[in-house]
């Protein structure tokens, strides 16, 4: 049974109850809605400006629509899922996956938005936002268990620092959530 078979049979709940269950990004749907709202707001704003200035034409409306769709493509979040031994990132046009127990490299990429670049021994490569792992401890758990197995097998040669960095952020966020829930803020 391959990765895609696991993803199709995954329960809607993002919290794995058994070792074979799949974990999902809990905020993905909200992020998609926010992306659509931003693109729609840009389109409406551009159309209103053109209408107010009296320069609204069909070709300009089509141009603004194309610009709004381009913004949607840029803002559209990746849907990250993980199960026992695998992690996938699905965007609009492509899906990429790795075998976490075969990880050979984990790199922290700084930039406008930080990214984790994960590579496995089979040539798979996935780039994900570390905040997705911080917001979804079950995704982090699935990645971490696979990375530990890869390290034990001697495959993971590069990436202990990046994984430790994410682990510390997940631990801080989890502790903060526990304190807030118990009223000890």
Backbone bond lengths (Angstrom), bond angles and torsions (degrees), N, CA, C in turn:
res aa  C-N    CA-C-N  psi(-1)  N-CA   C-N-CA  omega(-1)  CA-C   N-CA-C  phi
1 X - - - 1.457 - - 1.524 108.49 -
2 X 1.328 118.28 121.63 1.462 122.57 -175.64 1.515 113.02 -85.81
3 X 1.320 113.50 -178.56 1.461 119.91 -179.39 1.516 111.92 -60.25
4 X 1.293 116.73 -43.53 1.460 119.28 -176.90 1.525 111.28 -65.48
5 X 1.342 117.26 -34.74 1.456 119.86 177.46 1.520 110.36 -63.39
6 X 1.344 116.52 -40.82 1.464 119.71 176.74 1.518 110.77 -61.94
7 X 1.343 116.24 -43.02 1.464 119.99 -176.80 1.521 111.21 -65.41
8 X 1.329 118.16 -36.16 1.458 120.31 -179.94 1.518 112.17 -70.26
9 X 1.314 117.53 -33.75 1.454 121.01 -175.72 1.519 112.42 -93.28
10 X 1.339 116.62 7.40 1.458 120.60 -176.51 1.521 110.50 -70.54
11 X 1.325 117.04 141.15 1.453 119.75 174.68 1.518 110.31 -70.07
12 X 1.307 116.98 159.74 1.461 121.23 -179.62 1.522 111.50 -67.75
13 X 1.311 117.92 -29.76 1.452 122.10 -179.89 1.522 109.31 -67.22
14 X 1.312 117.86 135.27 1.459 121.40 -176.78 1.518 112.46 -83.67
15 X 1.304 118.27 -7.44 1.456 120.49 -177.97 1.523 109.93 -95.70
16 X 1.336 117.55 117.04 1.447 118.59 -179.70 1.531 111.18 -70.11
17 X 1.320 116.31 130.94 1.452 120.67 177.10 1.521 111.36 -97.59
18 X 1.311 116.14 -27.07 1.455 120.92 177.93 1.513 108.07 -128.21
19 X 1.332 117.93 162.37 1.462 119.70 -176.68 1.528 114.84 -58.68
20 X 1.320 119.67 -23.39 1.452 121.16 -177.82 1.519 114.75 -88.53
21 X 1.327 118.65 -4.90 1.464 121.44 -176.79 1.524 111.69 -74.75
22 X 1.313 114.26 160.71 1.454 122.31 -177.88 1.521 110.49 -104.79
23 X 1.331 116.39 139.62 1.459 122.25 175.28 1.526 108.41 -103.20
24 X 1.332 116.17 141.65 1.466 122.21 -178.73 1.522 109.74 -126.91
25 X 1.328 115.23 162.16 1.453 121.96 174.01 1.524 108.24 -72.74
26 X 1.316 116.96 118.34 1.457 121.79 -176.16 1.531 113.32 -71.06
27 X 1.337 117.37 -26.07 1.467 120.63 -176.49 1.518 113.36 -98.58
28 X 1.333 118.05 7.05 1.457 120.17 -175.51 1.524 111.87 -60.64
29 X 1.315 118.17 -46.78 1.475 120.98 -178.21 1.524 110.78 -61.95
30 X 1.329 116.82 -40.89 1.462 120.07 178.67 1.528 110.62 -65.87
31 X 1.334 116.90 -38.70 1.460 120.18 178.26 1.531 111.60 -65.87
32 X 1.329 117.00 -36.68 1.464 120.56 176.65 1.527 109.53 -63.87
33 X 1.333 116.76 -45.67 1.466 120.33 178.84 1.519 111.11 -59.88
34 X 1.329 117.02 -41.82 1.461 120.48 178.64 1.530 111.47 -64.13
35 X 1.320 117.25 -38.31 1.465 120.93 177.83 1.526 110.79 -63.73
36 X 1.333 115.99 -43.96 1.462 120.31 178.80 1.532 110.11 -64.31
37 X 1.329 116.89 -41.47 1.472 120.22 178.84 1.523 111.82 -61.71
38 X 1.332 116.77 -42.99 1.470 119.96 179.35 1.525 110.99 -62.90
39 X 1.320 116.85 -44.74 1.466 120.43 179.48 1.528 110.56 -64.71
40 X 1.321 117.26 -41.57 1.471 120.67 179.31 1.526 110.68 -66.52
41 X 1.328 117.15 -40.21 1.466 120.45 178.96 1.532 110.56 -63.16
42 X 1.329 117.02 -41.06 1.463 119.84 177.59 1.524 110.54 -62.77
43 X 1.327 117.10 -44.97 1.460 121.02 179.98 1.534 111.21 -60.77
44 X 1.329 116.55 -47.48 1.468 120.47 -179.55 1.528 110.26 -62.98
45 X 1.316 117.36 -43.69 1.456 121.08 -179.95 1.529 111.56 -61.46
46 X 1.329 117.02 -45.54 1.464 120.05 179.82 1.529 111.35 -65.58
47 X 1.334 116.67 -40.16 1.462 119.35 178.32 1.524 111.77 -66.35
48 X 1.330 116.75 -39.05 1.472 120.14 178.03 1.525 111.72 -65.70
49 X 1.315 116.72 -40.77 1.470 120.03 178.24 1.523 110.28 -62.94
50 X 1.336 116.36 -45.46 1.470 119.41 177.78 1.520 111.70 -63.36
51 X 1.316 117.12 -43.28 1.469 121.35 179.92 1.526 110.41 -63.44
52 X 1.343 116.37 -42.94 1.464 120.73 179.57 1.513 112.90 -65.15
53 X 1.321 117.58 -32.37 1.461 120.40 179.65 1.529 112.31 -87.82
54 X 1.332 116.22 -6.32 1.460 120.11 178.63 1.516 113.74 79.75
55 X 1.312 118.72 14.18 1.460 121.73 -178.28 1.524 113.08 -107.12
56 X 1.314 117.72 13.30 1.461 120.43 -178.46 1.532 109.85 -70.01
57 X 1.306 115.27 124.15 1.464 122.00 177.67 1.527 107.65 -136.82
58 X 1.306 115.70 163.56 1.458 120.16 -178.10 1.528 111.32 -59.99
59 X 1.326 117.42 -43.12 1.459 119.98 -178.65 1.531 111.51 -67.12
60 X 1.338 116.38 -34.67 1.475 118.95 177.80 1.524 110.66 -71.12
61 X 1.327 117.36 -38.29 1.461 120.72 175.75 1.516 111.82 -61.62
62 X 1.346 116.27 -40.30 1.468 120.46 176.94 1.532 110.79 -65.20
63 X 1.313 116.39 -37.91 1.464 120.42 177.51 1.522 110.73 -64.42
64 X 1.321 117.27 -43.92 1.469 120.56 179.21 1.527 111.04 -65.88
65 X 1.331 116.39 -36.93 1.464 120.24 176.61 1.525 110.34 -63.68
66 X 1.316 117.61 -43.20 1.464 121.43 177.84 1.532 110.61 -62.23
67 X 1.335 116.48 -40.44 1.463 120.45 178.37 1.533 111.29 -64.69
68 X 1.329 116.92 -40.77 1.469 121.05 177.95 1.528 110.71 -65.75
69 X 1.327 117.33 -39.75 1.469 120.10 177.25 1.520 111.69 -65.80
70 X 1.322 116.51 -37.07 1.460 120.34 175.99 1.528 110.51 -63.26
71 X 1.319 117.12 -42.67 1.464 120.66 176.36 1.520 110.73 -61.18
72 X 1.323 117.12 -41.20 1.465 120.67 177.72 1.527 111.29 -60.80
73 X 1.310 117.04 -42.56 1.470 120.78 177.94 1.520 111.55 -61.97
74 X 1.315 116.73 -39.42 1.467 120.56 -179.49 1.527 111.15 -69.81
75 X 1.324 116.78 -41.11 1.460 121.22 -175.61 1.529 114.03 -84.06
76 X 1.328 118.20 -15.93 1.457 121.09 -174.89 1.528 110.37 -60.15
77 X 1.337 117.80 122.61 1.469 120.36 -175.86 1.527 112.62 -79.45
78 X 1.304 115.36 153.34 1.461 120.95 174.75 1.524 108.91 -77.66
79 X 1.321 116.21 141.94 1.465 121.26 176.85 1.522 106.56 -95.25
80 X 1.333 116.07 111.20 1.459 122.11 -176.72 1.523 109.09 -98.93
81 X 1.329 115.40 130.84 1.457 122.29 177.08 1.519 107.86 -133.78
82 X 1.321 116.01 150.62 1.459 120.31 178.62 1.515 109.43 -146.75
83 X 1.295 114.22 147.78 1.454 121.55 176.20 1.511 108.69 -139.72
84 X 1.283 115.61 -167.76 1.458 119.98 -178.71 1.532 109.43 -67.88
85 X 1.328 115.85 105.79 1.458 121.33 176.39 1.513 116.33 89.92
86 X 1.324 120.09 3.37 1.459 120.72 -179.65 1.522 111.61 -147.79
87 X 1.334 114.78 158.66 1.459 122.77 175.97 1.524 107.00 -146.12
88 X 1.333 117.12 135.10 1.463 120.83 178.09 1.525 110.23 -127.81
89 X 1.304 114.12 153.61 1.464 122.38 174.52 1.523 106.52 -130.59
90 X 1.329 115.82 117.65 1.460 121.21 -176.66 1.524 109.23 -112.63
91 X 1.322 115.36 122.67 1.458 121.62 174.29 1.527 108.37 -107.87
92 X 1.309 117.82 -171.97 1.462 120.68 -177.60 1.522 112.96 -60.33
93 X 1.304 117.47 -44.34 1.454 120.57 -172.18 1.525 115.16 -105.82
94 X 1.326 118.18 -12.75 1.456 117.78 -177.50 1.519 111.54 -152.90
95 X 1.318 113.62 157.43 1.461 121.53 176.12 1.523 107.87 -124.20
96 X 1.322 114.77 133.65 1.461 120.16 177.46 1.521 108.53 -123.92
97 X 1.306 115.63 144.78 1.455 119.16 -179.60 1.511 112.04 -143.55
98 X 1.321 114.66 158.86 1.462 121.60 176.71 1.518 109.26 -136.10
99 X 1.302 115.27 159.66 1.456 122.47 170.72 1.531 105.88 -96.43
100 X 1.329 117.01 114.05 1.469 120.01 -173.61 1.525 112.13 -69.45
101 X 1.331 118.16 -29.42 1.460 118.71 179.33 1.529 111.83 -77.09
102 X 1.348 116.69 -5.09 1.461 122.17 176.63 1.527 112.11 -113.84
103 X 1.333 117.49 21.15 1.463 121.43 179.86 1.524 110.74 -60.90
104 X 1.320 115.96 135.17 1.461 120.05 175.19 1.528 111.53 -116.71
105 X 1.333 116.71 -19.32 1.457 119.36 -176.47 1.523 110.62 -153.91
106 X 1.336 114.68 137.52 1.462 122.02 172.43 1.519 105.72 -133.81
107 X 1.323 116.61 120.37 1.463 120.81 -179.58 1.510 109.87 -122.55
108 X 1.331 115.58 140.60 1.456 122.42 174.70 1.517 106.66 -93.81
109 X 1.338 116.90 119.00 1.455 121.57 -179.94 1.525 108.63 -105.09
110 X 1.323 116.18 116.23 1.458 120.34 176.66 1.519 108.66 -85.98
111 X 1.294 115.20 160.60 1.453 120.85 -179.93 1.510 108.59 163.78
112 X 1.319 116.13 -153.51 1.449 120.54 178.28 1.527 109.56 -57.98
113 X 1.321 115.82 -45.34 1.460 120.54 172.03 1.526 107.33 -131.23
114 X 1.336 116.91 128.94 1.463 118.95 -177.78 1.531 111.23 -64.84
115 X 1.311 115.97 149.68 1.460 122.97 179.82 1.520 109.05 -137.50
116 X 1.330 114.75 151.66 1.456 121.35 169.95 1.517 107.25 -105.74
117 X 1.315 117.08 127.78 1.453 122.15 177.08 1.519 106.98 -106.08
118 X 1.328 116.55 114.79 1.457 123.28 -177.89 1.524 108.87 -109.74
119 X 1.340 116.92 132.59 1.471 121.88 177.73 1.519 108.90 -128.90
120 X 1.333 115.07 141.73 1.458 118.56 178.01 1.529 110.31 -113.66
121 X 1.322 116.26 172.97 1.461 122.21 -176.43 1.528 112.36 -68.77
122 X 1.321 118.22 -17.92 1.458 121.67 -179.61 1.520 112.87 -89.42
123 X 1.329 117.11 2.11 1.457 121.46 179.57 1.511 113.82 94.85
124 X 1.328 117.61 -0.10 1.453 120.62 177.69 1.521 111.12 -69.25
125 X 1.327 115.52 146.20 1.461 120.33 -177.83 1.522 108.30 -143.69
126 X 1.334 115.85 130.19 1.465 121.46 179.54 1.517 108.16 -134.32
127 X 1.335 115.23 137.37 1.453 121.33 174.30 1.521 107.38 -115.45
128 X 1.339 116.85 123.43 1.462 120.09 -179.44 1.516 110.36 -132.86
129 X 1.304 114.69 158.20 1.452 122.63 176.09 1.533 107.80 -79.15
130 X 1.342 118.98 124.87 1.471 119.82 179.89 1.525 113.13 -61.54
131 X 1.339 117.73 -24.72 1.465 120.20 178.21 1.525 111.82 -63.65
132 X 1.324 117.61 -28.20 1.463 120.70 176.81 1.530 109.41 -62.51
133 X 1.319 116.67 -40.55 1.465 120.81 178.45 1.521 111.27 -70.48
134 X 1.325 116.89 -36.15 1.467 120.94 179.86 1.529 110.21 -67.95
135 X 1.331 117.06 -41.26 1.467 121.05 -179.49 1.521 113.18 -74.37
136 X 1.325 117.34 -20.10 1.462 122.37 -174.99 1.527 109.94 -127.76
137 X 1.324 117.35 85.29 1.465 120.23 -176.39 1.531 113.83 -57.52
138 X 1.336 118.00 -28.21 1.464 118.58 179.45 1.517 111.72 -71.28
139 X 1.319 118.83 -32.30 1.463 121.05 172.39 1.526 109.76 -64.54
140 X 1.331 115.60 -44.19 1.457 120.13 178.41 1.521 110.27 -61.58
141 X 1.319 117.18 -42.17 1.465 121.15 179.56 1.531 110.62 -58.31
142 X 1.336 116.90 -45.19 1.468 120.55 -179.74 1.528 111.33 -63.96
143 X 1.321 117.17 -43.19 1.459 120.56 178.45 1.518 110.62 -66.05
144 X 1.317 117.21 -44.39 1.458 121.58 -177.15 1.525 111.70 -64.12
145 X 1.335 118.22 -41.55 1.462 119.51 -179.44 1.522 110.89 -65.07
146 X 1.333 117.75 -37.88 1.455 120.31 176.48 1.517 112.22 -69.05
147 X 1.334 116.40 -40.30 1.470 120.50 179.48 1.535 110.87 -65.32
148 X 1.321 117.48 -37.91 1.470 120.14 177.38 1.529 111.35 -63.53
149 X 1.324 116.27 -40.13 1.460 119.87 178.21 1.525 109.97 -65.81
150 X 1.331 117.04 -41.41 1.464 120.70 178.33 1.528 110.68 -62.87
151 X 1.328 116.90 -40.08 1.465 120.29 178.51 1.522 110.81 -67.02
152 X 1.332 117.05 -40.73 1.472 120.15 178.16 1.524 111.42 -62.99
153 X 1.337 116.48 -36.23 1.464 120.99 179.82 1.526 112.73 -80.22
154 X 1.335 117.41 -4.24 1.455 121.67 178.38 1.524 113.92 82.25
155 X 1.309 118.07 13.89 1.464 121.08 -179.62 1.518 112.76 -85.65
156 X 1.312 116.89 -39.94 1.466 121.64 -176.14 1.521 109.26 -80.63
157 X 1.316 115.40 98.21 1.458 120.54 -176.75 1.518 112.75 -100.33
158 X 1.315 117.14 -22.33 1.454 121.68 -176.69 1.520 108.93 -133.03
159 X 1.320 117.54 119.52 1.444 118.66 174.96 1.509 116.13 139.40
160 X 1.312 118.44 1.89 1.465 120.07 -179.09 1.523 110.99 -60.79
161 X 1.319 117.83 -38.82 1.467 121.18 -179.18 1.529 111.03 -66.83
162 X 1.320 117.25 -43.07 1.463 120.65 179.43 1.522 110.62 -64.14
163 X 1.316 117.59 -42.55 1.464 121.04 178.74 1.524 111.14 -65.95
164 X 1.324 117.02 -38.03 1.460 120.74 178.41 1.535 110.28 -65.90
165 X 1.313 116.41 -38.16 1.465 121.33 177.98 1.526 110.85 -61.03
166 X 1.325 117.15 -45.59 1.466 121.45 178.14 1.522 109.64 -66.78
167 X 1.319 117.03 -41.62 1.465 121.32 -179.93 1.526 111.64 -58.89
168 X 1.317 116.89 -41.26 1.460 120.62 178.41 1.526 111.18 -65.98
169 X 1.326 116.92 -40.20 1.467 120.14 178.05 1.522 111.29 -65.54
170 X 1.335 117.30 -40.91 1.467 121.09 178.11 1.527 110.01 -63.93
171 X 1.340 117.14 -43.30 1.466 120.91 179.94 1.526 110.92 -63.32
172 X 1.340 117.48 -42.69 1.467 120.65 178.09 1.520 111.69 -61.98
173 X 1.333 115.93 -46.08 1.459 120.49 -178.68 1.527 111.17 -65.16
174 X 1.316 117.12 -40.51 1.463 120.74 179.03 1.518 110.60 -65.63
175 X 1.323 116.87 -43.00 1.466 120.28 178.24 1.529 110.60 -62.89
176 X 1.327 116.57 -42.33 1.459 121.08 178.59 1.537 109.96 -60.54
177 X 1.322 117.40 -42.87 1.471 121.36 -179.51 1.523 110.57 -65.58
178 X 1.330 117.21 -38.57 1.464 120.40 177.86 1.521 110.37 -65.14
179 X 1.309 117.35 -44.82 1.470 121.00 179.05 1.528 111.21 -62.50
180 X 1.328 117.49 -42.52 1.466 120.07 178.45 1.516 111.66 -64.64
181 X 1.327 116.66 -41.03 1.465 119.87 -179.14 1.522 112.26 -67.80
182 X 1.334 116.34 -30.65 1.468 119.61 -179.03 1.525 112.16 -92.23
183 X 1.330 117.47 -2.92 1.461 120.75 177.90 1.510 113.53 80.16
184 X 1.322 118.83 18.62 1.480 123.05 -179.15 1.531 112.68 -101.19
185 X 1.296 117.74 22.88 1.465 121.97 -175.49 1.466 111.99 -47.13
